[in-house]
Structures are given as structure tokens and as C-alpha cells.
Amino acid sequence: MASSFLNIVNATLDWVTATLDAPSSRAIVFGVPIGGHLFVEVLLFLVIVFLLSQKSYKPPKRPLTEKEIDELCEEWVPESLIPPITEEMQYEPPVLESAAGPHAIINGKEVVNFAAANYLGLIGHEKLLESCTSALEKYGVGSCGPRGFYGTIDVHLDCEARIAKFLGTPDSIVYSYGLSTMFSAIPAFCKKGDIIVVDEGVHWGIQNGLYLSRSTIVYFKHNDMESLRNTLEKITLKNQRAKKLRRYIVVEAVYQNSGQIAPLDEIVKLKEKYRFRVVLDESNSFGVLGKAGRGLTEFCGVPVEKIDIITAAMGHALATEGGFCTGSARVTDHQRLSSSGYVFSASLPPYLASGAITAIDVLEENPDLITKLKKNIAVLWKGLSGILGLSLASNPESPIVFLRLEKSTGSVKSDLQLLEDISDRLLKEYSIFVVTSKRSTLDKCRLPVGIRLFVSAAHLESDLLKASESLKRVADSVLKDHI
């Protein structure tokens, strides 16, 4: 049986070989003889190309029935517009029922308020109320238009001139919202391809401005001048293209996320050595630092003209709203055409601009406000020294007194829970209102969380002593098992 099968196979092979070698299966193309096997391979190749070039088979379409459409609609689940609500997101902060002065009302109870950046105690100041009331009667509440489209009122120009005169700069520009000052001014000057070297501890308003600029962002360690020096050197020496790019250093005068004060004199030296521009946010130092309250430049003895761009929110020391950017006339004029927050937003309500002018007047007439603020900061620092489980991370002259855990749990969530337990007990048991540095999901700050106390010139010494003693008791109770 096997031998007969082999005979059949051999006979078949002999037939195929004879067929391919037969003269009829050979051809000569341009003098080149083509064997039968090559002819068959070419033929197969052409068949494959033809099949691949044909459209794939699709079954005929038929419209869906009404029942099938209803079933698909019932089964469809739309994509959620927001992420799932977690327990942390459901937190509701205490609601004030009065002005956010040094003493405020929460849930019908008077508390000592360390949660408002009312540094000079101007909230509710008689002169500010009179100025705002007069402006309301003259201009109404809002402006109902951007500055470039009939939204500019004479009081806006007066406010810009007053700020520039106070700081000793050629010109300034006023924005209708404090945070929009930072995230509008930065993208107005910094573009894609530019290099921005920024402190890792800057607040969210600056972070958003950096994102909108689409520039190349390089972070250096928080308030670490050696890290800044190394970063600038690496950028300038190892990147030959850097010399042809616009380069910026972005810092805060007083860091909202730590209470630290930037060493501006050292930053300016590095700026001049490596040829960078400096963008300085004075939101928490304007009206606070320096002999006359002119901010970090006065505090560090740095000529204001050495800082390329200065921004600040007016909702802190001036107890009004809005923000400003100041510098050379070219810096301000450029923003009037290129800054989104200025061009497309309704202008600052006139009564707030009037209030800002009056606040600067009050500050100049009462330099003792700054002296009183410094004294209050020193009293609180002395009272908090030696607090168990917590350490003072802020600068002794900063109006933001910042407390961090001496020993972290290793988890930001757990650290924050301990700190919130302290702040909650302070409010419930001792009527002391403080806040933790809880951050939104958008905030990318890399610094440890802590408890912030905003000191005001309007705080009484008894308020400061009560706060420090209460904090020590509560911290000892909450952190006794953690230390």
C-alpha cells in the first residue's frame, strides 16, 4: 500500500517538472529566458496584488428598528463631566457672617480671625468706607465693559498713577481680579520656546500663568539660591540656544505656601550674571515689607527698576480687590493689547479702585501700621516658640506665620488630616479661626502642608497670646501620639 502511494507521488512530481520544463511554459522577454516556475510566481504575485486591492466584504446594512434604538439608548451611559466626589471634596469651610476683620462672626459666635490676609487691618476702615460710598454714588457698582471698550473710568487711571507714584515706577496697569493679574501678565510676555525658571513653592495663580504661557518651565528648590544658581548655569552653559531665547526667573516676595521671604538681592545678582529677567509677585508683601510698605525691593534695598515685572493682588494689605502690574511704560503698554485678563474682562468696579487709592493714602499717613504689624508678628512668634509637634517654617518678618509638622506621617493626606483636626478644635473649643494650606487638585505646589496664620496690625496682643496658648494646648493633645 505504501509503495503504491509513493509511486503516485513520484509520478505527479515528474509530471509537474515536465510541464514546467516544456517549451510551451517558457518565454523570452527582451532576450532573457524565463522558466516556467518564474512565470507561475509572477502570475501568483499579480493575483495577490489584485485581491489586496479589492474592497473588503461588508454585509449589507439595514436600518435599526425602533426597538433596537430604544434598547441602545437605555444601555448608553454618558461620560461623567466631573470626577467622582470623594470625602475630601465634600468638605465645607466655615462661613463668615460678618466682615473678615480681626474679629469675625462664625455660626453666631465671635472668633479671633487669623484666616484673612487683612495685614494692615483696613477692612471696615472709616476712610475706605467713605471713599467707596462716594464712588458708588458717582459711578454705580460695575463698569460693564473691558478697559479697551468703554470700560476705562477716570478713577482707574488715578489708581494706576497712584500705585506707580507710591512704588516709584514709571507706570502701572490695574486688573479687575487679583489672580488674573498673575495668569494674564505672565503669558503676555512669556511664549512658547521661552525658558522660565521658577521656585517650586509658587502659588496656583503663578502656576496657571506658567501653564498658559506654554514656555519651557524649570523648577528650582524652594528659596534655595544655590539650587537657583546651578539651574541658571546649567541652562546658559549647556544649552547654546538659550542665549537666543527670552529667559525669566519667577518668584514670590512672600511665599503664600510657606511664609518664606525671597532673598531678592541675591536673585538680582544672579539675574545680572546670567542675563535673565525677573518677574516678582508682591501680593503678600505690598504694604507690608519695607519701612514705608513698598514691598520686597524696599525691604532688601534693591532699586525697583532692576525688577522687570512686578505684580500684586490688592485684596490683601489694601483690603480691596483687583490686582496691578507695574514697571516700565513699555511693560504696561504691552499688556493693554496682549494681556487676556485686561483686554477681555470687565474693568475693576470703580468703587474698588477708589478704595485702593484711599488705602495707599492711609498707609502713607499712618506708617505706624507697619510698625504695629511687625510687633504683632514678633509677639505671635514668641508665643509659638517651643510648640510640640509643630515647627515654624516661615520667616520671622513674614505676615504669614506658617506651622508644619515636625514629623510627617509620610502621607500628605494623613498630614493634612492631623492639621485639620487642630484647626477644627481651635475653632470649636477656643474660638480661634485658622486655616490649613489645603490645596485644590489643580495646585501642583511641592511643599509640605501646614497651618497658616495671617497676622494683622489690628490684632490685639491678647488675641495673639490667646492664639499661641490655644495652639500649644491643642497641638499637644492632637499630636501626643504622633510625636
Steps between C-alpha positions, in 0.01 A plus 500: 500500500779738596702422190204570272445840673867594446473404134203734456687788668811452289293482182325827593831677566640377170192635320527846660874519424444399140223759468712785631798398285292464187569754223140622522555622857812699416528851365767742388449864603749754364742215436467364858373141522228457765441153639158360571535523880582875482200552274273335756646708789437826311149386427436423867645840602261679261206305641600596859531870408160487330336342805659749742380793290139388524268645766438274796167336515239669712163357576212710368382768745150509632346780706452438873149442617334734749528230767876459440554878517311520831705212644829666400392831654405329825835321518710810418677664795645848429854590608497684833562875478681502836713246688332296775428705814732385778459560872771769487309694234189513716675716761319828560705780656355718778283786374556852631194701597682831534791697356828303492667726755723394792180386673223338298173312550477129407182305577385779727820492707774762509843363411854639472566495125843389374365377165476836316802677348385831647859597575447870575159455660333723240184291461222724624729804526291817514686679220473200266127474564453870428707478181311195371161650588584822315618304195184285502284809499700651212575198276262225608613144574659358184665628186321262257788496252870411452757775525550520125125514424357793695576338836775745597385749763707790629539336842681206331760737360529672839556163668772399253677833545474475881655152509784602267571809710501299825741238364715741300441332164425670164157345453258232619194315372199390708316168461148419620600181685808424708580154367434602140788747534751216532354258248448779244825694537725193476357368166504855362881496511599132510429296188563154362873433481591743779661368820353573843690406816254499790500419872325171572289664773311762296124530543236377255450835324863495384479131414205566273682788331795271433270238348328753275834637378597160347861586581765253613469490881795409724449488879764564765487403869289723718681824590834325445744737329758229440239298314404810300865568415555142382183510293591826327853380431378171356258681269747762375817293471365169375238637262646717225151594375415649841693819421258572217186431707310720744576381853314579820527438875159492673478531881269622774611766747324324790408143411138423575579129536778537756520855636861522383643828364699490175860635521449753221849647517653159420244435229586830330872415505428167333266667254771743391770233485302259283291764319150401599192716561325494838124475555416572865161447665456739795145395598593421861774763540348814348406734784676269746876476445737794501502813712218661298333177386630514144568129501799273454707745295499748787548222757812366322632838386470411131418784255152433364616558140714183523183290512355458154139417593328540839147368563281507810146433614322788673275276708750462784666804659280750312179317605339554159502280186677476167869497423767701327816459297766769508827572324614696199254670264580236236409221743161650583416611144568151366243353740229741388494316167631153587377407848180293492387594853525870412368494144203265539382545860268772626710765672539532876183641664570871553432496875775237549750712308402796718542282810852396389604864457370584847672196653838617366429848637419352843821295492715804420327706770533223761843331475441373854270234345810320370673540836195354677487208254867418560443511876203263473702256287776499762248442784344202322840354414611523862177342619527208257864421573541153645163372376503120512470306175505810281776726371501857373592484130439866409732799516485692833404819311236340280133588562420135426594285800527145364505190723604158371506157658842426645454135408299417190282190491634428151168580339376846401142389565581381853707813574214718386252308713708560814528870422127530429424330830705772669327785312153354562559468876645850516179636350258290704673512839690829501331713230826540309454492122804374306531317166711215368683529169257262337546506123270431210558215256634761254769631736836335427696657787763257631540639852378329821156600625458704817289741705494865389441795730459838329608765749332841496600837641148510644550193719521574870784360707242296692387345168854391420566357847167315498580353156849382596389348832200327341713365216748353745226325698322358196823393324615322815169315521468407131866417435594328829481155336673625185810659654 
